[in-house]
């Protein structure tokens, strides 16, 4: 099976849903399968209804027998959009997401045959504006996975999702404006974004899901006041706090968590953005490339239309690759509203092209 990155997979799923097929995505835990499906639903103005199939019994899918009338019928649950329901206001329908489908029992999977192929739950048909998609973990990843029958497999379009760090940085980290220091580390060490080892599945590990939790913890602490070891007042994420070191290790793994905290300390060893603006050509340049990278990340976060000229005078003192890192991020951030027609951007692009062999 040819693995697909998130961009190609998104396009494939859209075509399948339009065709009336049921795509089934398998991939390592925490890789972003659920986020991708929810984003597709959002783009299409569909209400995403997530059903965790590993927790369901066959009756949860088909409904309970109702013998109150002349004929016995199945009374279905409201979490499955059926033809007698009204479409949610302001939407184009539903995206029924059968999550962890290959972790469901064999009996529950069998109950899904009619749902997936015939679009029926119990005695009712799914709403015509209800689209269906499924996902699950890879059997090789030591996750809780049951054997999927050939009958189930042949009822879906089966895909394997692969992780692409470059696409993740552009389509998720940059697009959703992740905490800038966490984003900087992932840009610096993209190989540490997803390091799942099925032989150590019980240990914490870095993956898109755990990195998201890590950066969210940092965002929450942005306005917290604290004092460093020298008694200087500080504001923001306290990398010296034992609980923050422990939580980083407990989210993204011991080795990467410790390296990440060490990386964060570099931001305490660089000049402020205002100091750079005050003297861009004369301020002392950090000697190590690690500190230079940290400073570039800080400056691109604080850059706007009014200070770009001053900041880029300093950036020009760095190696070309740092200039590219700075310019690419500044132009990609819609909140900065810096047009490509800005004199600094035009001049910088011209000079960078001139230096290319």
Short mmCIF file of the C-alpha atoms (twelve columns), coordinates in Angstrom:
data_MODEL
# 
_entry.id   MODEL 
# 
loop_
_atom_site.group_PDB 
_atom_site.id 
_atom_site.type_symbol 
_atom_site.label_atom_id 
_atom_site.label_alt_id 
_atom_site.label_comp_id 
_atom_site.label_asym_id 
_atom_site.label_seq_id 
_atom_site.Cartn_x 
_atom_site.Cartn_y 
_atom_site.Cartn_z 
_atom_site.pdbx_PDB_model_num 
ATOM 1   C CA . UNK A 1   0.000   0.000  0.000  1 
ATOM 2   C CA . UNK A 2   1.372   3.407  -0.983 1 
ATOM 3   C CA . UNK A 3   1.416   5.712  2.076  1 
ATOM 4   C CA . UNK A 4   0.072   9.239  1.558  1 
ATOM 5   C CA . UNK A 5   1.044   12.465 3.291  1 
ATOM 6   C CA . UNK A 6   -1.681  14.622 4.826  1 
ATOM 7   C CA . UNK A 7   -2.107  16.851 1.756  1 
ATOM 8   C CA . UNK A 8   -2.516  13.988 -0.715 1 
ATOM 9   C CA . UNK A 9   -4.718  12.109 1.736  1 
ATOM 10  C CA . UNK A 10  -6.996  15.113 2.161  1 
ATOM 11  C CA . UNK A 11  -7.550  15.334 -1.593 1 
ATOM 12  C CA . UNK A 12  -8.186  11.590 -1.829 1 
ATOM 13  C CA . UNK A 13  -10.740 11.648 0.992  1 
ATOM 14  C CA . UNK A 14  -12.631 14.586 -0.517 1 
ATOM 15  C CA . UNK A 15  -13.030 12.697 -3.805 1 
ATOM 16  C CA . UNK A 16  -14.133 9.520  -2.000 1 
ATOM 17  C CA . UNK A 17  -16.758 11.360 0.040  1 
ATOM 18  C CA . UNK A 18  -18.098 13.097 -3.055 1 
ATOM 19  C CA . UNK A 19  -18.278 9.704  -4.756 1 
ATOM 20  C CA . UNK A 20  -20.171 8.169  -1.838 1 
ATOM 21  C CA . UNK A 21  -17.351 5.853  -0.785 1 
ATOM 22  C CA . UNK A 22  -16.064 5.320  2.754  1 
ATOM 23  C CA . UNK A 23  -12.345 6.082  3.174  1 
ATOM 24  C CA . UNK A 24  -10.520 4.267  5.981  1 
ATOM 25  C CA . UNK A 25  -7.239  5.782  7.210  1 
ATOM 26  C CA . UNK A 26  -4.688  3.790  9.180  1 
ATOM 27  C CA . UNK A 27  -1.569  5.288  10.718 1 
ATOM 28  C CA . UNK A 28  0.570   5.403  13.839 1 
ATOM 29  C CA . UNK A 29  -0.979  6.746  17.064 1 
ATOM 30  C CA . UNK A 30  -0.806  10.526 17.448 1 
ATOM 31  C CA . UNK A 31  0.099   11.170 13.814 1 
ATOM 32  C CA . UNK A 32  -2.901  13.464 13.223 1 
ATOM 33  C CA . UNK A 33  -5.550  11.244 11.634 1 
ATOM 34  C CA . UNK A 34  -8.422  12.627 13.705 1 
ATOM 35  C CA . UNK A 35  -7.275  16.223 13.239 1 
ATOM 36  C CA . UNK A 36  -7.114  15.731 9.468  1 
ATOM 37  C CA . UNK A 37  -10.648 14.316 9.321  1 
ATOM 38  C CA . UNK A 38  -12.052 17.072 11.535 1 
ATOM 39  C CA . UNK A 39  -10.380 19.690 9.344  1 
ATOM 40  C CA . UNK A 40  -11.975 18.164 6.241  1 
ATOM 41  C CA . UNK A 41  -15.359 18.373 7.960  1 
ATOM 42  C CA . UNK A 42  -14.743 22.002 8.851  1 
ATOM 43  C CA . UNK A 43  -13.730 22.890 5.298  1 
ATOM 44  C CA . UNK A 44  -16.915 21.300 3.945  1 
ATOM 45  C CA . UNK A 45  -19.194 22.832 6.624  1 
ATOM 46  C CA . UNK A 46  -20.095 19.378 7.921  1 
ATOM 47  C CA . UNK A 47  -20.884 18.659 11.564 1 
ATOM 48  C CA . UNK A 48  -18.311 16.035 12.599 1 
ATOM 49  C CA . UNK A 49  -19.857 13.250 14.686 1 
ATOM 50  C CA . UNK A 50  -17.046 11.186 16.250 1 
ATOM 51  C CA . UNK A 51  -17.926 7.612  17.223 1 
ATOM 52  C CA . UNK A 52  -15.288 5.691  19.187 1 
ATOM 53  C CA . UNK A 53  -15.920 2.221  17.837 1 
ATOM 54  C CA . UNK A 54  -13.591 0.475  20.294 1 
ATOM 55  C CA . UNK A 55  -16.064 1.348  23.063 1 
ATOM 56  C CA . UNK A 56  -19.191 0.165  21.224 1 
ATOM 57  C CA . UNK A 57  -21.251 -3.002 21.272 1 
ATOM 58  C CA . UNK A 58  -23.179 -4.241 18.217 1 
ATOM 59  C CA . UNK A 59  -26.417 -2.862 19.677 1 
ATOM 60  C CA . UNK A 60  -24.812 0.603  19.861 1 
ATOM 61  C CA . UNK A 61  -24.591 0.506  16.061 1 
ATOM 62  C CA . UNK A 62  -27.799 -1.308 15.094 1 
ATOM 63  C CA . UNK A 63  -29.937 -0.065 17.978 1 
ATOM 64  C CA . UNK A 64  -32.073 -1.908 20.523 1 
ATOM 65  C CA . UNK A 65  -35.023 -4.106 19.499 1 
ATOM 66  C CA . UNK A 66  -38.351 -2.298 19.862 1 
ATOM 67  C CA . UNK A 67  -41.231 -4.785 20.128 1 
ATOM 68  C CA . UNK A 68  -43.919 -2.256 21.027 1 
ATOM 69  C CA . UNK A 69  -45.744 -2.386 17.698 1 
ATOM 70  C CA . UNK A 70  -47.077 -5.061 15.396 1 
ATOM 71  C CA . UNK A 71  -43.612 -5.680 14.020 1 
ATOM 72  C CA . UNK A 72  -40.314 -5.627 15.884 1 
ATOM 73  C CA . UNK A 73  -37.981 -2.821 14.856 1 
ATOM 74  C CA . UNK A 74  -34.618 -1.507 15.909 1 
ATOM 75  C CA . UNK A 75  -34.614 1.754  17.827 1 
ATOM 76  C CA . UNK A 76  -31.419 3.530  16.792 1 
ATOM 77  C CA . UNK A 77  -29.366 6.038  18.748 1 
ATOM 78  C CA . UNK A 78  -29.384 9.737  17.905 1 
ATOM 79  C CA . UNK A 79  -25.609 9.832  17.337 1 
ATOM 80  C CA . UNK A 80  -26.164 8.250  13.908 1 
ATOM 81  C CA . UNK A 81  -27.733 10.834 11.528 1 
ATOM 82  C CA . UNK A 82  -30.702 9.079  9.901  1 
ATOM 83  C CA . UNK A 83  -33.051 10.106 7.100  1 
ATOM 84  C CA . UNK A 84  -35.744 11.330 9.506  1 
ATOM 85  C CA . UNK A 85  -33.446 13.906 11.159 1 
ATOM 86  C CA . UNK A 86  -33.206 17.585 10.259 1 
ATOM 87  C CA . UNK A 87  -29.913 18.801 8.913  1 
ATOM 88  C CA . UNK A 88  -28.103 20.995 11.499 1 
ATOM 89  C CA . UNK A 89  -28.646 24.682 10.767 1 
ATOM 90  C CA . UNK A 90  -25.766 26.381 8.986  1 
ATOM 91  C CA . UNK A 91  -24.178 23.129 7.831  1 
ATOM 92  C CA . UNK A 92  -24.113 20.972 4.716  1 
ATOM 93  C CA . UNK A 93  -24.802 17.848 6.746  1 
ATOM 94  C CA . UNK A 94  -22.732 15.476 8.843  1 
ATOM 95  C CA . UNK A 95  -19.358 13.767 8.651  1 
ATOM 96  C CA . UNK A 96  -19.787 10.522 10.590 1 
ATOM 97  C CA . UNK A 97  -16.328 9.588  11.844 1 
ATOM 98  C CA . UNK A 98  -15.917 5.932  12.853 1 
ATOM 99  C CA . UNK A 99  -12.743 6.256  14.908 1 
ATOM 100 C CA . UNK A 100 -10.661 3.288  16.093 1 
ATOM 101 C CA . UNK A 101 -12.704 1.021  13.845 1 
ATOM 102 C CA . UNK A 102 -10.104 -1.736 13.757 1 
ATOM 103 C CA . UNK A 103 -9.980  -1.690 17.558 1 
ATOM 104 C CA . UNK A 104 -13.658 -2.596 17.745 1 
ATOM 105 C CA . UNK A 105 -14.629 -6.178 18.543 1 
ATOM 106 C CA . UNK A 106 -15.249 -8.557 15.656 1 
ATOM 107 C CA . UNK A 107 -18.975 -8.454 16.477 1 
ATOM 108 C CA . UNK A 108 -19.081 -4.642 16.412 1 
ATOM 109 C CA . UNK A 109 -17.188 -4.590 13.129 1 
ATOM 110 C CA . UNK A 110 -19.757 -6.995 11.706 1 
ATOM 111 C CA . UNK A 111 -22.522 -4.662 12.862 1 
ATOM 112 C CA . UNK A 112 -20.884 -1.914 10.779 1 
ATOM 113 C CA . UNK A 113 -21.192 -3.872 7.508  1 
ATOM 114 C CA . UNK A 114 -24.670 -2.554 6.814  1 
ATOM 115 C CA . UNK A 115 -23.731 0.951  7.993  1 
ATOM 116 C CA . UNK A 116 -20.746 1.202  5.672  1 
ATOM 117 C CA . UNK A 117 -22.024 -0.558 2.562  1 
ATOM 118 C CA . UNK A 118 -25.810 -0.107 2.717  1 
ATOM 119 C CA . UNK A 119 -25.829 3.161  4.714  1 
ATOM 120 C CA . UNK A 120 -28.269 1.686  7.239  1 
ATOM 121 C CA . UNK A 121 -28.389 1.557  11.035 1 
ATOM 122 C CA . UNK A 122 -30.999 -0.846 12.269 1 
ATOM 123 C CA . UNK A 123 -34.175 -0.287 10.216 1 
ATOM 124 C CA . UNK A 124 -33.277 3.253  9.139  1 
ATOM 125 C CA . UNK A 125 -31.159 4.686  6.381  1 
ATOM 126 C CA . UNK A 126 -28.504 7.298  6.983  1 
ATOM 127 C CA . UNK A 127 -29.406 10.841 6.033  1 
ATOM 128 C CA . UNK A 128 -28.511 11.544 2.375  1 
ATOM 129 C CA . UNK A 129 -26.287 14.417 3.580  1 
ATOM 130 C CA . UNK A 130 -24.355 12.183 5.965  1 
ATOM 131 C CA . UNK A 131 -20.841 11.251 4.819  1 
ATOM 132 C CA . UNK A 132 -18.882 8.436  6.451  1 
ATOM 133 C CA . UNK A 133 -15.146 8.098  7.124  1 
ATOM 134 C CA . UNK A 134 -13.192 5.659  9.313  1 
ATOM 135 C CA . UNK A 135 -9.740  5.511  10.902 1 
ATOM 136 C CA . UNK A 136 -7.602  3.220  13.023 1 
ATOM 137 C CA . UNK A 137 -4.086  2.425  14.166 1 
ATOM 138 C CA . UNK A 138 -1.577  0.230  12.388 1 
ATOM 139 C CA . UNK A 139 -1.415  -3.375 13.540 1 
ATOM 140 C CA . UNK A 140 2.392   -3.146 13.537 1 
ATOM 141 C CA . UNK A 141 2.394   -0.277 16.047 1 
ATOM 142 C CA . UNK A 142 1.624   -2.422 19.082 1 
ATOM 143 C CA . UNK A 143 -1.701  -0.617 19.500 1 
ATOM 144 C CA . UNK A 144 -4.943  -2.342 20.474 1 
ATOM 145 C CA . UNK A 145 -6.031  -3.587 17.059 1 
ATOM 146 C CA . UNK A 146 -8.281  -6.493 16.120 1 
ATOM 147 C CA . UNK A 147 -8.064  -8.338 12.850 1 
ATOM 148 C CA . UNK A 148 -10.190 -6.609 10.250 1 
ATOM 149 C CA . UNK A 149 -12.207 -9.026 8.174  1 
ATOM 150 C CA . UNK A 150 -11.986 -9.115 4.413  1 
ATOM 151 C CA . UNK A 151 -15.682 -8.251 4.317  1 
ATOM 152 C CA . UNK A 152 -14.977 -5.008 6.177  1 
ATOM 153 C CA . UNK A 153 -11.861 -4.200 4.141  1 
ATOM 154 C CA . UNK A 154 -13.693 -4.652 0.840  1 
ATOM 155 C CA . UNK A 155 -16.387 -2.198 1.931  1 
ATOM 156 C CA . UNK A 156 -13.966 0.757  2.251  1 
ATOM 157 C CA . UNK A 157 -11.195 2.611  0.433  1 
ATOM 158 C CA . UNK A 158 -8.162  1.791  2.571  1 
ATOM 159 C CA . UNK A 159 -5.294  4.257  2.985  1 
ATOM 160 C CA . UNK A 160 -2.140  4.427  5.067  1 
ATOM 161 C CA . UNK A 161 -1.170  7.853  6.357  1 
ATOM 162 C CA . UNK A 162 2.497   8.823  6.533  1 
ATOM 163 C CA . UNK A 163 4.046   11.676 8.484  1 
ATOM 164 C CA . UNK A 164 5.828   14.495 6.654  1 
ATOM 165 C CA . UNK A 165 7.557   16.956 8.985  1 
ATOM 166 C CA . UNK A 166 7.791   19.752 6.404  1 
ATOM 167 C CA . UNK A 167 4.094   19.611 5.596  1 
ATOM 168 C CA . UNK A 168 3.230   19.427 9.299  1 
ATOM 169 C CA . UNK A 169 5.271   22.549 10.048 1 
ATOM 170 C CA . UNK A 170 3.548   24.478 7.255  1 
ATOM 171 C CA . UNK A 171 -0.027  23.174 7.457  1 
ATOM 172 C CA . UNK A 172 -0.376  22.838 11.229 1 
ATOM 173 C CA . UNK A 173 2.329   24.600 13.254 1 
ATOM 174 C CA . UNK A 174 2.468   27.768 11.143 1 
ATOM 175 C CA . UNK A 175 -1.189  27.779 10.105 1 
ATOM 176 C CA . UNK A 176 -2.496  27.533 13.673 1 
ATOM 177 C CA . UNK A 177 0.187   29.783 15.147 1 
ATOM 178 C CA . UNK A 178 1.702   27.342 17.670 1 
ATOM 179 C CA . UNK A 179 3.769   28.713 20.551 1 
ATOM 180 C CA . UNK A 180 6.790   30.207 18.836 1 
ATOM 181 C CA . UNK A 181 9.538   28.539 20.893 1 
ATOM 182 C CA . UNK A 182 7.984   25.093 20.555 1 
ATOM 183 C CA . UNK A 183 7.600   25.763 16.832 1 
ATOM 184 C CA . UNK A 184 11.238  26.872 16.679 1 
ATOM 185 C CA . UNK A 185 12.479  23.632 18.247 1 
ATOM 186 C CA . UNK A 186 10.439  21.537 15.806 1 
ATOM 187 C CA . UNK A 187 11.802  23.570 12.908 1 
ATOM 188 C CA . UNK A 188 15.339  23.087 14.257 1 
ATOM 189 C CA . UNK A 189 14.891  19.354 14.929 1 
ATOM 190 C CA . UNK A 190 12.112  18.150 12.573 1 
ATOM 191 C CA . UNK A 191 13.250  14.569 13.094 1 
ATOM 192 C CA . UNK A 192 12.068  14.876 16.709 1 
ATOM 193 C CA . UNK A 193 8.472   15.753 15.889 1 
ATOM 194 C CA . UNK A 194 7.380   12.143 15.458 1 
ATOM 195 C CA . UNK A 195 9.548   9.397  16.963 1 
ATOM 196 C CA . UNK A 196 7.059   6.629  17.759 1 
ATOM 197 C CA . UNK A 197 8.708   3.266  18.511 1 
ATOM 198 C CA . UNK A 198 6.205   0.369  18.653 1 
ATOM 199 C CA . UNK A 199 8.655   -1.561 20.851 1 
ATOM 200 C CA . UNK A 200 8.379   1.172  23.500 1 
ATOM 201 C CA . UNK A 201 4.717   2.004  23.084 1 
ATOM 202 C CA . UNK A 202 4.199   2.261  26.839 1 
ATOM 203 C CA . UNK A 203 6.702   5.144  27.182 1 
ATOM 204 C CA . UNK A 204 5.874   8.821  26.457 1 
ATOM 205 C CA . UNK A 205 6.971   9.831  22.982 1 
ATOM 206 C CA . UNK A 206 7.012   12.862 20.700 1 
ATOM 207 C CA . UNK A 207 4.303   13.010 18.043 1 
ATOM 208 C CA . UNK A 208 1.999   15.720 16.671 1 
ATOM 209 C CA . UNK A 209 -0.574  15.007 19.387 1 
ATOM 210 C CA . UNK A 210 1.863   15.285 22.309 1 
ATOM 211 C CA . UNK A 211 3.643   18.314 20.831 1 
ATOM 212 C CA . UNK A 212 0.268   20.044 20.596 1 
ATOM 213 C CA . UNK A 213 -0.340  19.391 24.300 1 
ATOM 214 C CA . UNK A 214 3.160   20.647 25.118 1 
ATOM 215 C CA . UNK A 215 2.730   23.931 23.256 1 
ATOM 216 C CA . UNK A 216 -0.729  24.439 24.773 1 
ATOM 217 C CA . UNK A 217 0.769   24.188 28.286 1 
ATOM 218 C CA . UNK A 218 3.277   26.862 27.324 1 
ATOM 219 C CA . UNK A 219 0.600   29.184 25.940 1 
ATOM 220 C CA . UNK A 220 -1.416  28.930 29.155 1 
ATOM 221 C CA . UNK A 221 1.646   30.020 31.162 1 
ATOM 222 C CA . UNK A 222 2.483   33.033 28.985 1 
ATOM 223 C CA . UNK A 223 1.171   35.582 31.508 1 
ATOM 224 C CA . UNK A 224 2.448   33.845 34.638 1 
ATOM 225 C CA . UNK A 225 5.020   35.815 36.655 1 
ATOM 226 C CA . UNK A 226 8.034   34.057 38.160 1 
ATOM 227 C CA . UNK A 227 11.593  34.765 39.359 1 
ATOM 228 C CA . UNK A 228 14.682  33.096 37.917 1 
ATOM 229 C CA . UNK A 229 17.636  31.738 39.900 1 
ATOM 230 C CA . UNK A 230 19.340  35.128 39.895 1 
ATOM 231 C CA . UNK A 231 16.275  36.800 41.383 1 
ATOM 232 C CA . UNK A 232 15.266  38.540 38.161 1 
ATOM 233 C CA . UNK A 233 11.513  38.846 37.537 1 
ATOM 234 C CA . UNK A 234 10.318  36.925 34.479 1 
ATOM 235 C CA . UNK A 235 7.045   36.476 32.619 1 
ATOM 236 C CA . UNK A 236 5.960   33.422 30.639 1 
ATOM 237 C CA . UNK A 237 6.838   29.743 30.523 1 
ATOM 238 C CA . UNK A 238 9.217   28.918 33.404 1 
ATOM 239 C CA . UNK A 239 11.725  26.423 32.005 1 
ATOM 240 C CA . UNK A 240 13.415  26.265 35.432 1 
ATOM 241 C CA . UNK A 241 10.273  24.904 37.135 1 
ATOM 242 C CA . UNK A 242 10.610  21.222 37.961 1 
ATOM 243 C CA . UNK A 243 7.000   20.556 37.002 1 
ATOM 244 C CA . UNK A 244 7.571   21.976 33.515 1 
ATOM 245 C CA . UNK A 245 10.630  19.802 32.970 1 
ATOM 246 C CA . UNK A 246 8.713   16.773 34.234 1 
ATOM 247 C CA . UNK A 247 5.682   17.500 32.061 1 
ATOM 248 C CA . UNK A 248 7.867   17.908 28.958 1 
ATOM 249 C CA . UNK A 249 9.439   14.505 29.646 1 
ATOM 250 C CA . UNK A 250 5.984   13.056 30.317 1 
ATOM 251 C CA . UNK A 251 4.591   14.376 27.055 1 
ATOM 252 C CA . UNK A 252 7.340   14.189 24.429 1 
ATOM 253 C CA . UNK A 253 9.647   11.651 26.077 1 
ATOM 254 C CA . UNK A 254 12.544  11.883 28.495 1 
ATOM 255 C CA . UNK A 255 15.381  12.490 26.026 1 
ATOM 256 C CA . UNK A 256 13.577  14.934 23.741 1 
ATOM 257 C CA . UNK A 257 11.865  16.625 26.689 1 
ATOM 258 C CA . UNK A 258 15.208  17.375 28.351 1 
ATOM 259 C CA . UNK A 259 16.731  18.610 25.106 1 
ATOM 260 C CA . UNK A 260 13.694  20.813 24.518 1 
ATOM 261 C CA . UNK A 261 13.994  22.456 27.945 1 
ATOM 262 C CA . UNK A 262 17.712  23.048 27.298 1 
ATOM 263 C CA . UNK A 263 16.806  24.622 23.953 1 
ATOM 264 C CA . UNK A 264 14.334  26.972 25.666 1 
ATOM 265 C CA . UNK A 265 17.128  28.307 27.878 1 
ATOM 266 C CA . UNK A 266 18.785  29.850 24.814 1 
ATOM 267 C CA . UNK A 267 15.997  32.430 24.711 1 
ATOM 268 C CA . UNK A 268 17.276  33.782 28.010 1 
ATOM 269 C CA . UNK A 269 20.727  34.381 26.501 1 
ATOM 270 C CA . UNK A 270 19.839  36.607 23.565 1 
ATOM 271 C CA . UNK A 271 19.158  40.363 23.327 1 
ATOM 272 C CA . UNK A 272 15.612  41.683 23.331 1 
ATOM 273 C CA . UNK A 273 13.868  42.635 20.103 1 
ATOM 274 C CA . UNK A 274 13.807  46.264 21.172 1 
ATOM 275 C CA . UNK A 275 17.575  46.223 21.723 1 
ATOM 276 C CA . UNK A 276 18.033  44.983 18.152 1 
ATOM 277 C CA . UNK A 277 15.701  47.681 16.803 1 
ATOM 278 C CA . UNK A 278 17.645  50.361 18.699 1 
ATOM 279 C CA . UNK A 279 21.008  49.381 17.192 1 
ATOM 280 C CA . UNK A 280 20.608  46.773 14.424 1 
ATOM 281 C CA . UNK A 281 24.043  47.235 12.889 1 
ATOM 282 C CA . UNK A 282 26.057  47.693 16.071 1 
ATOM 283 C CA . UNK A 283 24.543  45.325 18.628 1 
ATOM 284 C CA . UNK A 284 26.715  42.364 19.553 1 
ATOM 285 C CA . UNK A 285 26.035  39.236 17.536 1 
ATOM 286 C CA . UNK A 286 25.560  35.920 19.455 1 
ATOM 287 C CA . UNK A 287 28.430  33.614 18.539 1 
ATOM 288 C CA . UNK A 288 26.807  30.185 18.494 1 
ATOM 289 C CA . UNK A 289 24.450  29.193 15.690 1 
ATOM 290 C CA . UNK A 290 21.980  27.917 18.269 1 
ATOM 291 C CA . UNK A 291 21.696  31.371 19.843 1 
ATOM 292 C CA . UNK A 292 21.529  33.001 16.412 1 
ATOM 293 C CA . UNK A 293 18.650  30.708 15.452 1 
ATOM 294 C CA . UNK A 294 16.821  31.498 18.703 1 
ATOM 295 C CA . UNK A 295 17.240  35.220 18.049 1 
ATOM 296 C CA . UNK A 296 15.933  34.918 14.486 1 
ATOM 297 C CA . UNK A 297 12.860  33.095 15.807 1 
ATOM 298 C CA . UNK A 298 12.263  35.823 18.400 1 
ATOM 299 C CA . UNK A 299 12.677  38.616 15.836 1 
ATOM 300 C CA . UNK A 300 10.346  37.073 13.282 1 
ATOM 301 C CA . UNK A 301 7.688   36.681 15.996 1 
ATOM 302 C CA . UNK A 302 7.941   40.395 16.852 1 
ATOM 303 C CA . UNK A 303 8.338   41.673 13.288 1 
ATOM 304 C CA . UNK A 304 5.672   43.936 11.832 1 
ATOM 305 C CA . UNK A 305 5.356   46.538 9.092  1 
ATOM 306 C CA . UNK A 306 6.794   49.322 11.258 1 
ATOM 307 C CA . UNK A 307 9.970   47.599 12.466 1 
ATOM 308 C CA . UNK A 308 10.794  45.303 9.555  1 
ATOM 309 C CA . UNK A 309 13.392  47.660 8.075  1 
ATOM 310 C CA . UNK A 310 15.350  47.888 11.332 1 
ATOM 311 C CA . UNK A 311 15.106  44.161 12.075 1 
ATOM 312 C CA . UNK A 312 16.269  43.164 8.618  1 
ATOM 313 C CA . UNK A 313 19.378  45.337 8.921  1 
ATOM 314 C CA . UNK A 314 20.369  42.979 11.719 1 
ATOM 315 C CA . UNK A 315 19.210  39.841 9.858  1 
ATOM 316 C CA . UNK A 316 21.467  40.774 6.928  1 
ATOM 317 C CA . UNK A 317 24.459  40.240 9.210  1 
ATOM 318 C CA . UNK A 318 23.567  36.528 9.459  1 
ATOM 319 C CA . UNK A 319 24.146  33.656 7.043  1 
ATOM 320 C CA . UNK A 320 21.714  33.444 4.078  1 
ATOM 321 C CA . UNK A 321 19.868  30.423 5.472  1 
ATOM 322 C CA . UNK A 322 18.845  32.451 8.531  1 
ATOM 323 C CA . UNK A 323 17.537  35.210 6.286  1 
ATOM 324 C CA . UNK A 324 15.385  32.668 4.455  1 
ATOM 325 C CA . UNK A 325 14.053  31.330 7.775  1 
ATOM 326 C CA . UNK A 326 13.151  34.879 8.823  1 
ATOM 327 C CA . UNK A 327 11.564  36.037 5.556  1 
ATOM 328 C CA . UNK A 328 9.589   32.868 4.913  1 
ATOM 329 C CA . UNK A 329 7.909   33.000 8.325  1 
ATOM 330 C CA . UNK A 330 7.219   36.745 8.160  1 
ATOM 331 C CA . UNK A 331 5.522   36.447 4.777  1 
ATOM 332 C CA . UNK A 332 3.556   33.336 5.782  1 
ATOM 333 C CA . UNK A 333 1.993   34.965 8.848  1 
ATOM 334 C CA . UNK A 334 -1.250  36.698 7.755  1 
ATOM 335 C CA . UNK A 335 -1.542  38.573 11.064 1 
ATOM 336 C CA . UNK A 336 1.553   40.641 10.244 1 
ATOM 337 C CA . UNK A 337 0.033   41.999 7.035  1 
ATOM 338 C CA . UNK A 338 3.437   42.540 5.456  1 
ATOM 339 C CA . UNK A 339 2.994   42.609 1.644  1 
ATOM 340 C CA . UNK A 340 5.519   41.247 -0.798 1 
ATOM 341 C CA . UNK A 341 5.718   44.780 -2.165 1 
ATOM 342 C CA . UNK A 342 7.411   45.992 1.032  1 
ATOM 343 C CA . UNK A 343 10.807  47.479 0.012  1 
ATOM 344 C CA . UNK A 344 12.659  45.184 2.439  1 
ATOM 345 C CA . UNK A 345 11.036  42.079 0.946  1 
ATOM 346 C CA . UNK A 346 11.775  43.139 -2.631 1 
ATOM 347 C CA . UNK A 347 15.396  43.998 -1.870 1 
ATOM 348 C CA . UNK A 348 15.955  40.860 0.230  1 
ATOM 349 C CA . UNK A 349 14.581  38.540 -2.445 1 
ATOM 350 C CA . UNK A 350 16.683  40.238 -5.090 1 
ATOM 351 C CA . UNK A 351 19.864  39.871 -3.032 1 
ATOM 352 C CA . UNK A 352 19.158  36.247 -2.140 1 
ATOM 353 C CA . UNK A 353 18.577  35.352 -5.796 1 
ATOM 354 C CA . UNK A 354 21.827  37.121 -6.708 1 
ATOM 355 C CA . UNK A 355 23.756  34.938 -4.245 1 
ATOM 356 C CA . UNK A 356 22.380  31.686 -5.638 1 
ATOM 357 C CA . UNK A 357 24.915  29.752 -7.726 1 
# 
